[in-house]
Protein backbone atom coordinates (compact mmCIF):
# COMPACT_ATOMS: atom_id res chain seq x y z
CA UNK A 1 0.00 0.00 0.00
CA UNK A 2 2.86 2.36 -0.79
CA UNK A 3 0.57 4.71 -2.74
CA UNK A 4 -2.29 4.75 -0.26
CA UNK A 5 -4.08 8.07 -0.28
CA UNK A 6 -2.44 9.22 -3.53
CA UNK A 7 -4.41 10.44 -6.53
CA UNK A 8 -2.80 9.56 -9.85
CA UNK A 9 -3.59 10.37 -13.47
CA UNK A 10 -2.43 7.92 -16.16
CA UNK A 11 -2.71 8.77 -19.86
CA UNK A 12 -3.42 6.08 -22.42
CA UNK A 13 -4.66 3.84 -19.62
CA UNK A 14 -7.35 1.81 -21.35
CA UNK A 15 -4.94 -0.73 -22.86
CA UNK A 16 -1.43 -2.12 -22.75
CA UNK A 17 1.20 -0.54 -20.52
CA UNK A 18 -1.13 2.25 -19.39
CA UNK A 19 -3.66 -0.27 -18.17
CA UNK A 20 -0.94 -2.16 -16.34
CA UNK A 21 0.24 1.06 -14.70
CA UNK A 22 -3.26 2.12 -13.65
CA UNK A 23 -4.11 -1.23 -12.07
CA UNK A 24 -0.77 -1.60 -10.29
CA UNK A 25 -1.08 1.92 -8.87
CA UNK A 26 -4.50 0.98 -7.53
CA UNK A 27 -3.11 -2.25 -6.14
CA UNK A 28 -0.56 -0.11 -4.28
CA UNK A 29 -3.38 1.98 -2.79
CA UNK A 30 -3.93 4.90 -5.18
CA UNK A 31 -7.07 6.36 -6.68
CA UNK A 32 -6.63 6.52 -10.44
CA UNK A 33 -7.92 8.72 -13.25
CA UNK A 34 -7.98 6.55 -16.38
CA UNK A 35 -7.45 8.55 -19.54
CA UNK A 36 -8.43 7.09 -22.91
CA UNK A 37 -9.00 8.43 -26.40
CA UNK A 38 -10.84 5.81 -28.44
CA UNK A 39 -11.45 2.67 -26.34
CA UNK A 40 -14.23 3.57 -23.90
CA UNK A 41 -15.32 -0.01 -23.19
CA UNK A 42 -11.80 -1.04 -22.28
CA UNK A 43 -11.48 2.06 -20.10
CA UNK A 44 -14.66 0.94 -18.30
CA UNK A 45 -13.01 -2.43 -17.65
CA UNK A 46 -9.98 -0.74 -16.11
CA UNK A 47 -12.19 1.41 -13.90
CA UNK A 48 -14.09 -1.68 -12.74
CA UNK A 49 -10.85 -3.52 -11.99
CA UNK A 50 -9.58 -0.60 -9.92
CA UNK A 51 -12.85 -0.28 -8.02
CA UNK A 52 -12.77 -4.02 -7.30
CA UNK A 53 -9.48 -3.34 -5.49
CA UNK A 54 -11.28 -0.87 -3.24
CA UNK A 55 -9.96 2.29 -4.87
CA UNK A 56 -11.69 5.18 -6.58
CA UNK A 57 -11.47 5.47 -10.35
CA UNK A 58 -12.80 7.69 -13.10
CA UNK A 59 -12.45 7.47 -16.86
CA UNK A 60 -11.59 10.63 -18.77
CA UNK A 61 -11.66 10.95 -22.54
CA UNK A 62 -9.05 13.21 -24.12
CA UNK A 63 -6.63 13.36 -27.01
CA UNK A 64 -3.28 14.16 -25.41
CA UNK A 65 -2.08 15.96 -28.54
CA UNK A 66 -4.56 18.72 -27.62
CA UNK A 67 -3.15 20.95 -24.88
CA UNK A 68 -6.53 22.20 -23.67
CA UNK A 69 -7.83 18.67 -23.36
CA UNK A 70 -4.79 17.62 -21.33
CA UNK A 71 -5.20 20.58 -19.01
CA UNK A 72 -8.83 19.51 -18.68
CA UNK A 73 -7.71 16.02 -17.64
CA UNK A 74 -5.77 17.46 -14.73
CA UNK A 75 -8.65 19.72 -13.71
CA UNK A 76 -11.16 16.86 -13.82
CA UNK A 77 -8.87 14.62 -11.78
CA UNK A 78 -8.58 17.29 -9.08
CA UNK A 79 -12.32 17.90 -9.16
CA UNK A 80 -13.00 14.18 -8.66
CA UNK A 81 -10.31 13.34 -6.10
CA UNK A 82 -9.42 16.66 -4.50
CA UNK A 83 -5.77 16.72 -5.55
CA UNK A 84 -3.20 15.31 -7.93
CA UNK A 85 -0.18 13.59 -6.39
CA UNK A 86 1.16 11.59 -9.31
CA UNK A 87 1.11 11.71 -13.09
CA UNK A 88 2.15 9.05 -15.58
CA UNK A 89 2.68 10.14 -19.19
CA UNK A 90 2.09 6.95 -21.14
CA UNK A 91 -0.09 7.70 -24.18
CA UNK A 92 1.76 7.23 -27.46
CA UNK A 93 1.21 6.72 -31.16
CA UNK A 94 3.48 5.28 -33.81
CA UNK A 95 3.46 4.54 -37.51
CA UNK A 96 6.34 2.56 -38.95
CA UNK A 97 7.66 3.44 -42.38
CA UNK A 98 10.98 4.36 -43.85
CA UNK A 99 11.57 8.08 -43.48
CA UNK A 100 11.76 8.63 -47.24
CA UNK A 101 8.37 6.94 -47.72
CA UNK A 102 6.61 8.19 -44.61
CA UNK A 103 3.07 9.53 -44.75
CA UNK A 104 3.57 12.94 -43.18
CA UNK A 105 0.15 12.97 -41.53
CA UNK A 106 1.12 9.85 -39.60
CA UNK A 107 4.59 11.24 -38.94
CA UNK A 108 3.15 14.42 -37.43
CA UNK A 109 0.54 12.46 -35.48
CA UNK A 110 3.30 10.36 -33.91
CA UNK A 111 5.23 13.43 -32.80
CA UNK A 112 2.12 15.30 -31.66
CA UNK A 113 0.95 12.45 -29.42
CA UNK A 114 4.23 10.92 -28.29
CA UNK A 115 6.23 14.12 -27.73
CA UNK A 116 3.90 17.10 -27.42
CA UNK A 117 1.32 15.02 -25.56
CA UNK A 118 3.92 14.05 -22.99
CA UNK A 119 5.00 17.67 -22.58
CA UNK A 120 1.45 18.93 -22.15
CA UNK A 121 0.83 16.35 -19.43
CA UNK A 122 4.07 16.98 -17.56
CA UNK A 123 3.50 20.75 -17.68
CA UNK A 124 -0.14 20.68 -16.58
CA UNK A 125 0.41 18.16 -13.79
CA UNK A 126 3.47 20.04 -12.53
CA UNK A 127 1.52 23.29 -12.46
CA UNK A 128 -1.14 21.63 -10.30
CA UNK A 129 1.43 20.08 -7.96
CA UNK A 130 3.24 23.39 -7.55
CA UNK A 131 -0.10 25.04 -6.73
CA UNK A 132 -0.82 22.39 -4.09
CA UNK A 133 2.60 22.94 -2.52
CA UNK A 134 3.18 19.44 -1.16
CA UNK A 135 5.40 17.89 -3.83
CA UNK A 136 4.55 15.03 -6.14
CA UNK A 137 5.91 12.53 -8.60
CA UNK A 138 5.84 12.37 -12.40
CA UNK A 139 6.77 9.33 -14.51
CA UNK A 140 7.40 9.64 -18.23
CA UNK A 141 7.05 6.32 -20.04
CA UNK A 142 9.62 6.51 -22.80
CA UNK A 143 11.39 3.74 -24.71
CA UNK A 144 14.73 2.29 -25.77
CA UNK A 145 13.80 3.97 -29.07
CA UNK A 146 15.15 7.12 -27.39
CA UNK A 147 18.69 5.78 -27.74
CA UNK A 148 18.43 3.05 -30.40
CA UNK A 149 18.08 4.25 -34.00
CA UNK A 150 15.49 1.65 -34.96
CA UNK A 151 14.67 1.88 -38.69
CA UNK A 152 11.13 2.68 -39.88
CA UNK A 153 10.52 4.44 -36.53
CA UNK A 154 12.07 7.85 -37.06
CA UNK A 155 9.15 9.91 -35.73
CA UNK A 156 8.83 7.68 -32.68
CA UNK A 157 12.61 7.64 -32.11
CA UNK A 158 12.70 11.44 -32.29
CA UNK A 159 9.77 11.77 -29.92
CA UNK A 160 11.15 9.43 -27.30
CA UNK A 161 14.60 11.03 -27.41
CA UNK A 162 12.91 14.39 -26.98
CA UNK A 163 10.81 13.42 -23.98
CA UNK A 164 13.80 11.89 -22.21
CA UNK A 165 15.56 15.25 -22.29
CA UNK A 166 12.29 17.01 -21.49
CA UNK A 167 11.87 14.87 -18.37
CA UNK A 168 15.42 15.53 -17.17
CA UNK A 169 14.95 19.26 -17.71
CA UNK A 170 11.65 19.18 -15.83
CA UNK A 171 13.34 17.29 -13.01
CA UNK A 172 15.92 20.01 -12.42
CA UNK A 173 13.35 22.78 -12.77
CA UNK A 174 11.02 21.17 -10.24
CA UNK A 175 13.41 20.08 -7.49
CA UNK A 176 12.72 23.23 -5.48
CA UNK A 177 9.07 22.17 -5.35
CA UNK A 178 9.94 18.61 -4.26
CA UNK A 179 8.37 17.23 -7.43
CA UNK A 180 10.29 14.24 -8.76
CA UNK A 181 10.38 13.47 -12.49
CA UNK A 182 11.69 10.14 -13.71
CA UNK A 183 11.79 8.18 -16.98
CA UNK A 184 10.73 4.58 -17.50
CA UNK A 185 12.08 2.58 -20.46
CA UNK A 186 10.03 -0.56 -21.14
CA UNK A 187 11.43 -3.03 -23.66
CA UNK A 188 9.35 -5.19 -25.98
CA UNK A 189 6.05 -5.57 -24.10
CA UNK A 190 3.09 -7.71 -25.13
CA UNK A 191 0.53 -5.00 -25.87
CA UNK A 192 -2.20 -4.30 -28.45
CA UNK A 193 0.03 -1.55 -29.82
CA UNK A 194 2.79 -4.02 -30.66
CA UNK A 195 0.28 -6.33 -32.32
CA UNK A 196 -0.40 -3.51 -34.75
CA UNK A 197 2.97 -4.36 -36.29
CA UNK A 198 3.59 -8.06 -35.52
CA UNK A 199 1.72 -11.35 -35.83
CA UNK A 200 1.28 -13.69 -32.88
CA UNK A 201 4.01 -15.95 -34.27
CA UNK A 202 6.41 -13.02 -34.71
CA UNK A 203 5.73 -11.89 -31.15
CA UNK A 204 6.41 -15.32 -29.72
CA UNK A 205 9.52 -16.00 -31.79
CA UNK A 206 10.84 -12.49 -31.22
CA UNK A 207 10.27 -12.73 -27.48
CA UNK A 208 12.08 -16.06 -27.28
CA UNK A 209 15.09 -14.49 -28.96
CA UNK A 210 15.38 -11.66 -26.45
CA UNK A 211 18.14 -11.98 -23.82
CA UNK A 212 15.59 -12.76 -21.09
CA UNK A 213 13.78 -15.17 -23.38
CA UNK A 214 10.31 -13.63 -23.40
CA UNK A 215 8.25 -10.52 -23.94
CA UNK A 216 7.50 -8.28 -20.98
CA UNK A 217 4.01 -7.89 -19.56
CA UNK A 218 2.14 -4.63 -18.85
CA UNK A 219 1.74 -5.39 -15.16
CA UNK A 220 5.52 -5.67 -14.80
CA UNK A 221 5.96 -2.17 -16.17
CA UNK A 222 3.12 -1.07 -13.93
CA UNK A 223 5.04 -2.26 -10.88
CA UNK A 224 8.03 -0.21 -12.00
CA UNK A 225 5.91 2.90 -12.41
CA UNK A 226 4.30 2.37 -9.01
CA UNK A 227 7.76 2.19 -7.45
CA UNK A 228 8.86 5.44 -9.12
CA UNK A 229 5.69 7.16 -7.89
CA UNK A 230 6.18 5.95 -4.32
CA UNK A 231 8.28 7.30 -1.47
CA UNK A 232 10.58 4.30 -1.90
CA UNK A 233 12.02 6.24 -4.86
CA UNK A 234 12.27 9.51 -2.93
CA UNK A 235 15.99 9.94 -3.70
CA UNK A 236 15.45 9.41 -7.42
CA UNK A 237 14.73 12.28 -9.79
CA UNK A 238 15.89 12.87 -13.33
CA UNK A 239 16.73 9.18 -13.56
CA UNK A 240 15.89 6.42 -16.01
CA UNK A 241 14.60 3.01 -14.98
CA UNK A 242 15.12 0.41 -17.71
CA UNK A 243 12.88 -2.67 -17.76
CA UNK A 244 13.69 -4.25 -21.12
CA UNK A 245 14.65 -7.87 -20.53
CA UNK A 246 18.20 -7.03 -21.55
CA UNK A 247 17.36 -5.80 -25.05
CA UNK A 248 19.72 -2.86 -24.58
CA UNK A 249 22.63 -5.19 -23.86
CA UNK A 250 24.94 -6.44 -26.65
CA UNK A 251 22.87 -9.63 -26.81
CA UNK A 252 24.29 -10.57 -30.19
CA UNK A 253 27.75 -10.96 -28.61
CA UNK A 254 26.52 -13.79 -26.39
CA UNK A 255 25.67 -16.15 -29.24
CA UNK A 256 27.57 -19.40 -28.95
CA UNK A 257 27.81 -19.70 -32.73
CA UNK A 258 29.22 -16.20 -33.05
CA UNK A 259 26.49 -15.16 -35.49
CA UNK A 260 24.34 -12.07 -35.15
C-alpha positions as a Markdown table, in Angstrom:
| # | Residue | x | y | z |
|---|---|---|---|---|
| 1 | Unk | 0.0 | 0.0 | 0.0 |
| 2 | Unk | 2.9 | 2.4 | -0.8 |
| 3 | Unk | 0.6 | 4.7 | -2.7 |
| 4 | Unk | -2.3 | 4.7 | -0.3 |
| 5 | Unk | -4.1 | 8.1 | -0.3 |
| 6 | Unk | -2.4 | 9.2 | -3.5 |
| 7 | Unk | -4.4 | 10.4 | -6.5 |
| 8 | Unk | -2.8 | 9.6 | -9.8 |
| 9 | Unk | -3.6 | 10.4 | -13.5 |
| 10 | Unk | -2.4 | 7.9 | -16.2 |
| 11 | Unk | -2.7 | 8.8 | -19.9 |
| 12 | Unk | -3.4 | 6.1 | -22.4 |
| 13 | Unk | -4.7 | 3.8 | -19.6 |
| 14 | Unk | -7.4 | 1.8 | -21.4 |
| 15 | Unk | -4.9 | -0.7 | -22.9 |
| 16 | Unk | -1.4 | -2.1 | -22.7 |
| 17 | Unk | 1.2 | -0.5 | -20.5 |
| 18 | Unk | -1.1 | 2.3 | -19.4 |
| 19 | Unk | -3.7 | -0.3 | -18.2 |
| 20 | Unk | -0.9 | -2.2 | -16.3 |
| 21 | Unk | 0.2 | 1.1 | -14.7 |
| 22 | Unk | -3.3 | 2.1 | -13.7 |
| 23 | Unk | -4.1 | -1.2 | -12.1 |
| 24 | Unk | -0.8 | -1.6 | -10.3 |
| 25 | Unk | -1.1 | 1.9 | -8.9 |
| 26 | Unk | -4.5 | 1.0 | -7.5 |
| 27 | Unk | -3.1 | -2.3 | -6.1 |
| 28 | Unk | -0.6 | -0.1 | -4.3 |
| 29 | Unk | -3.4 | 2.0 | -2.8 |
| 30 | Unk | -3.9 | 4.9 | -5.2 |
| 31 | Unk | -7.1 | 6.4 | -6.7 |
| 32 | Unk | -6.6 | 6.5 | -10.4 |
| 33 | Unk | -7.9 | 8.7 | -13.2 |
| 34 | Unk | -8.0 | 6.6 | -16.4 |
| 35 | Unk | -7.4 | 8.5 | -19.5 |
| 36 | Unk | -8.4 | 7.1 | -22.9 |
| 37 | Unk | -9.0 | 8.4 | -26.4 |
| 38 | Unk | -10.8 | 5.8 | -28.4 |
| 39 | Unk | -11.4 | 2.7 | -26.3 |
| 40 | Unk | -14.2 | 3.6 | -23.9 |
| 41 | Unk | -15.3 | 0.0 | -23.2 |
| 42 | Unk | -11.8 | -1.0 | -22.3 |
| 43 | Unk | -11.5 | 2.1 | -20.1 |
| 44 | Unk | -14.7 | 0.9 | -18.3 |
| 45 | Unk | -13.0 | -2.4 | -17.6 |
| 46 | Unk | -10.0 | -0.7 | -16.1 |
| 47 | Unk | -12.2 | 1.4 | -13.9 |
| 48 | Unk | -14.1 | -1.7 | -12.7 |
| 49 | Unk | -10.9 | -3.5 | -12.0 |
| 50 | Unk | -9.6 | -0.6 | -9.9 |
| 51 | Unk | -12.9 | -0.3 | -8.0 |
| 52 | Unk | -12.8 | -4.0 | -7.3 |
| 53 | Unk | -9.5 | -3.3 | -5.5 |
| 54 | Unk | -11.3 | -0.9 | -3.2 |
| 55 | Unk | -10.0 | 2.3 | -4.9 |
| 56 | Unk | -11.7 | 5.2 | -6.6 |
| 57 | Unk | -11.5 | 5.5 | -10.3 |
| 58 | Unk | -12.8 | 7.7 | -13.1 |
| 59 | Unk | -12.4 | 7.5 | -16.9 |
| 60 | Unk | -11.6 | 10.6 | -18.8 |
| 61 | Unk | -11.7 | 10.9 | -22.5 |
| 62 | Unk | -9.1 | 13.2 | -24.1 |
| 63 | Unk | -6.6 | 13.4 | -27.0 |
| 64 | Unk | -3.3 | 14.2 | -25.4 |
| 65 | Unk | -2.1 | 16.0 | -28.5 |
| 66 | Unk | -4.6 | 18.7 | -27.6 |
| 67 | Unk | -3.1 | 21.0 | -24.9 |
| 68 | Unk | -6.5 | 22.2 | -23.7 |
| 69 | Unk | -7.8 | 18.7 | -23.4 |
| 70 | Unk | -4.8 | 17.6 | -21.3 |
| 71 | Unk | -5.2 | 20.6 | -19.0 |
| 72 | Unk | -8.8 | 19.5 | -18.7 |
| 73 | Unk | -7.7 | 16.0 | -17.6 |
| 74 | Unk | -5.8 | 17.5 | -14.7 |
| 75 | Unk | -8.7 | 19.7 | -13.7 |
| 76 | Unk | -11.2 | 16.9 | -13.8 |
| 77 | Unk | -8.9 | 14.6 | -11.8 |
| 78 | Unk | -8.6 | 17.3 | -9.1 |
| 79 | Unk | -12.3 | 17.9 | -9.2 |
| 80 | Unk | -13.0 | 14.2 | -8.7 |
| 81 | Unk | -10.3 | 13.3 | -6.1 |
| 82 | Unk | -9.4 | 16.7 | -4.5 |
| 83 | Unk | -5.8 | 16.7 | -5.5 |
| 84 | Unk | -3.2 | 15.3 | -7.9 |
| 85 | Unk | -0.2 | 13.6 | -6.4 |
| 86 | Unk | 1.2 | 11.6 | -9.3 |
| 87 | Unk | 1.1 | 11.7 | -13.1 |
| 88 | Unk | 2.1 | 9.1 | -15.6 |
| 89 | Unk | 2.7 | 10.1 | -19.2 |
| 90 | Unk | 2.1 | 7.0 | -21.1 |
| 91 | Unk | -0.1 | 7.7 | -24.2 |
| 92 | Unk | 1.8 | 7.2 | -27.5 |
| 93 | Unk | 1.2 | 6.7 | -31.2 |
| 94 | Unk | 3.5 | 5.3 | -33.8 |
| 95 | Unk | 3.5 | 4.5 | -37.5 |
| 96 | Unk | 6.3 | 2.6 | -38.9 |
| 97 | Unk | 7.7 | 3.4 | -42.4 |
| 98 | Unk | 11.0 | 4.4 | -43.8 |
| 99 | Unk | 11.6 | 8.1 | -43.5 |
| 100 | Unk | 11.8 | 8.6 | -47.2 |
| 101 | Unk | 8.4 | 6.9 | -47.7 |
| 102 | Unk | 6.6 | 8.2 | -44.6 |
| 103 | Unk | 3.1 | 9.5 | -44.8 |
| 104 | Unk | 3.6 | 12.9 | -43.2 |
| 105 | Unk | 0.2 | 13.0 | -41.5 |
| 106 | Unk | 1.1 | 9.9 | -39.6 |
| 107 | Unk | 4.6 | 11.2 | -38.9 |
| 108 | Unk | 3.2 | 14.4 | -37.4 |
| 109 | Unk | 0.5 | 12.5 | -35.5 |
| 110 | Unk | 3.3 | 10.4 | -33.9 |
| 111 | Unk | 5.2 | 13.4 | -32.8 |
| 112 | Unk | 2.1 | 15.3 | -31.7 |
| 113 | Unk | 0.9 | 12.4 | -29.4 |
| 114 | Unk | 4.2 | 10.9 | -28.3 |
| 115 | Unk | 6.2 | 14.1 | -27.7 |
| 116 | Unk | 3.9 | 17.1 | -27.4 |
| 117 | Unk | 1.3 | 15.0 | -25.6 |
| 118 | Unk | 3.9 | 14.0 | -23.0 |
| 119 | Unk | 5.0 | 17.7 | -22.6 |
| 120 | Unk | 1.5 | 18.9 | -22.1 |
| 121 | Unk | 0.8 | 16.3 | -19.4 |
| 122 | Unk | 4.1 | 17.0 | -17.6 |
| 123 | Unk | 3.5 | 20.7 | -17.7 |
| 124 | Unk | -0.1 | 20.7 | -16.6 |
| 125 | Unk | 0.4 | 18.2 | -13.8 |
| 126 | Unk | 3.5 | 20.0 | -12.5 |
| 127 | Unk | 1.5 | 23.3 | -12.5 |
| 128 | Unk | -1.1 | 21.6 | -10.3 |
| 129 | Unk | 1.4 | 20.1 | -8.0 |
| 130 | Unk | 3.2 | 23.4 | -7.5 |
| 131 | Unk | -0.1 | 25.0 | -6.7 |
| 132 | Unk | -0.8 | 22.4 | -4.1 |
| 133 | Unk | 2.6 | 22.9 | -2.5 |
| 134 | Unk | 3.2 | 19.4 | -1.2 |
| 135 | Unk | 5.4 | 17.9 | -3.8 |
| 136 | Unk | 4.5 | 15.0 | -6.1 |
| 137 | Unk | 5.9 | 12.5 | -8.6 |
| 138 | Unk | 5.8 | 12.4 | -12.4 |
| 139 | Unk | 6.8 | 9.3 | -14.5 |
| 140 | Unk | 7.4 | 9.6 | -18.2 |
| 141 | Unk | 7.1 | 6.3 | -20.0 |
| 142 | Unk | 9.6 | 6.5 | -22.8 |
| 143 | Unk | 11.4 | 3.7 | -24.7 |
| 144 | Unk | 14.7 | 2.3 | -25.8 |
| 145 | Unk | 13.8 | 4.0 | -29.1 |
| 146 | Unk | 15.1 | 7.1 | -27.4 |
| 147 | Unk | 18.7 | 5.8 | -27.7 |
| 148 | Unk | 18.4 | 3.1 | -30.4 |
| 149 | Unk | 18.1 | 4.2 | -34.0 |
| 150 | Unk | 15.5 | 1.6 | -35.0 |
| 151 | Unk | 14.7 | 1.9 | -38.7 |
| 152 | Unk | 11.1 | 2.7 | -39.9 |
| 153 | Unk | 10.5 | 4.4 | -36.5 |
| 154 | Unk | 12.1 | 7.9 | -37.1 |
| 155 | Unk | 9.2 | 9.9 | -35.7 |
| 156 | Unk | 8.8 | 7.7 | -32.7 |
| 157 | Unk | 12.6 | 7.6 | -32.1 |
| 158 | Unk | 12.7 | 11.4 | -32.3 |
| 159 | Unk | 9.8 | 11.8 | -29.9 |
| 160 | Unk | 11.2 | 9.4 | -27.3 |
| 161 | Unk | 14.6 | 11.0 | -27.4 |
| 162 | Unk | 12.9 | 14.4 | -27.0 |
| 163 | Unk | 10.8 | 13.4 | -24.0 |
| 164 | Unk | 13.8 | 11.9 | -22.2 |
| 165 | Unk | 15.6 | 15.3 | -22.3 |
| 166 | Unk | 12.3 | 17.0 | -21.5 |
| 167 | Unk | 11.9 | 14.9 | -18.4 |
| 168 | Unk | 15.4 | 15.5 | -17.2 |
| 169 | Unk | 15.0 | 19.3 | -17.7 |
| 170 | Unk | 11.6 | 19.2 | -15.8 |
| 171 | Unk | 13.3 | 17.3 | -13.0 |
| 172 | Unk | 15.9 | 20.0 | -12.4 |
| 173 | Unk | 13.4 | 22.8 | -12.8 |
| 174 | Unk | 11.0 | 21.2 | -10.2 |
| 175 | Unk | 13.4 | 20.1 | -7.5 |
| 176 | Unk | 12.7 | 23.2 | -5.5 |
| 177 | Unk | 9.1 | 22.2 | -5.3 |
| 178 | Unk | 9.9 | 18.6 | -4.3 |
| 179 | Unk | 8.4 | 17.2 | -7.4 |
| 180 | Unk | 10.3 | 14.2 | -8.8 |
| 181 | Unk | 10.4 | 13.5 | -12.5 |
| 182 | Unk | 11.7 | 10.1 | -13.7 |
| 183 | Unk | 11.8 | 8.2 | -17.0 |
| 184 | Unk | 10.7 | 4.6 | -17.5 |
| 185 | Unk | 12.1 | 2.6 | -20.5 |
| 186 | Unk | 10.0 | -0.6 | -21.1 |
| 187 | Unk | 11.4 | -3.0 | -23.7 |
| 188 | Unk | 9.3 | -5.2 | -26.0 |
| 189 | Unk | 6.1 | -5.6 | -24.1 |
| 190 | Unk | 3.1 | -7.7 | -25.1 |
| 191 | Unk | 0.5 | -5.0 | -25.9 |
| 192 | Unk | -2.2 | -4.3 | -28.5 |
| 193 | Unk | 0.0 | -1.5 | -29.8 |
| 194 | Unk | 2.8 | -4.0 | -30.7 |
| 195 | Unk | 0.3 | -6.3 | -32.3 |
| 196 | Unk | -0.4 | -3.5 | -34.8 |
| 197 | Unk | 3.0 | -4.4 | -36.3 |
| 198 | Unk | 3.6 | -8.1 | -35.5 |
| 199 | Unk | 1.7 | -11.4 | -35.8 |
| 200 | Unk | 1.3 | -13.7 | -32.9 |
| 201 | Unk | 4.0 | -15.9 | -34.3 |
| 202 | Unk | 6.4 | -13.0 | -34.7 |
| 203 | Unk | 5.7 | -11.9 | -31.1 |
| 204 | Unk | 6.4 | -15.3 | -29.7 |
| 205 | Unk | 9.5 | -16.0 | -31.8 |
| 206 | Unk | 10.8 | -12.5 | -31.2 |
| 207 | Unk | 10.3 | -12.7 | -27.5 |
| 208 | Unk | 12.1 | -16.1 | -27.3 |
| 209 | Unk | 15.1 | -14.5 | -29.0 |
| 210 | Unk | 15.4 | -11.7 | -26.4 |
| 211 | Unk | 18.1 | -12.0 | -23.8 |
| 212 | Unk | 15.6 | -12.8 | -21.1 |
| 213 | Unk | 13.8 | -15.2 | -23.4 |
| 214 | Unk | 10.3 | -13.6 | -23.4 |
| 215 | Unk | 8.3 | -10.5 | -23.9 |
| 216 | Unk | 7.5 | -8.3 | -21.0 |
| 217 | Unk | 4.0 | -7.9 | -19.6 |
| 218 | Unk | 2.1 | -4.6 | -18.9 |
| 219 | Unk | 1.7 | -5.4 | -15.2 |
| 220 | Unk | 5.5 | -5.7 | -14.8 |
| 221 | Unk | 6.0 | -2.2 | -16.2 |
| 222 | Unk | 3.1 | -1.1 | -13.9 |
| 223 | Unk | 5.0 | -2.3 | -10.9 |
| 224 | Unk | 8.0 | -0.2 | -12.0 |
| 225 | Unk | 5.9 | 2.9 | -12.4 |
| 226 | Unk | 4.3 | 2.4 | -9.0 |
| 227 | Unk | 7.8 | 2.2 | -7.4 |
| 228 | Unk | 8.9 | 5.4 | -9.1 |
| 229 | Unk | 5.7 | 7.2 | -7.9 |
| 230 | Unk | 6.2 | 6.0 | -4.3 |
| 231 | Unk | 8.3 | 7.3 | -1.5 |
| 232 | Unk | 10.6 | 4.3 | -1.9 |
| 233 | Unk | 12.0 | 6.2 | -4.9 |
| 234 | Unk | 12.3 | 9.5 | -2.9 |
| 235 | Unk | 16.0 | 9.9 | -3.7 |
| 236 | Unk | 15.5 | 9.4 | -7.4 |
| 237 | Unk | 14.7 | 12.3 | -9.8 |
| 238 | Unk | 15.9 | 12.9 | -13.3 |
| 239 | Unk | 16.7 | 9.2 | -13.6 |
| 240 | Unk | 15.9 | 6.4 | -16.0 |
| 241 | Unk | 14.6 | 3.0 | -15.0 |
| 242 | Unk | 15.1 | 0.4 | -17.7 |
| 243 | Unk | 12.9 | -2.7 | -17.8 |
| 244 | Unk | 13.7 | -4.2 | -21.1 |
| 245 | Unk | 14.6 | -7.9 | -20.5 |
| 246 | Unk | 18.2 | -7.0 | -21.5 |
| 247 | Unk | 17.4 | -5.8 | -25.1 |
| 248 | Unk | 19.7 | -2.9 | -24.6 |
| 249 | Unk | 22.6 | -5.2 | -23.9 |
| 250 | Unk | 24.9 | -6.4 | -26.7 |
| 251 | Unk | 22.9 | -9.6 | -26.8 |
| 252 | Unk | 24.3 | -10.6 | -30.2 |
| 253 | Unk | 27.7 | -11.0 | -28.6 |
| 254 | Unk | 26.5 | -13.8 | -26.4 |
| 255 | Unk | 25.7 | -16.1 | -29.2 |
| 256 | Unk | 27.6 | -19.4 | -29.0 |
| 257 | Unk | 27.8 | -19.7 | -32.7 |
| 258 | Unk | 29.2 | -16.2 | -33.0 |
| 259 | Unk | 26.5 | -15.2 | -35.5 |
| 260 | Unk | 24.3 | -12.1 | -35.1 |
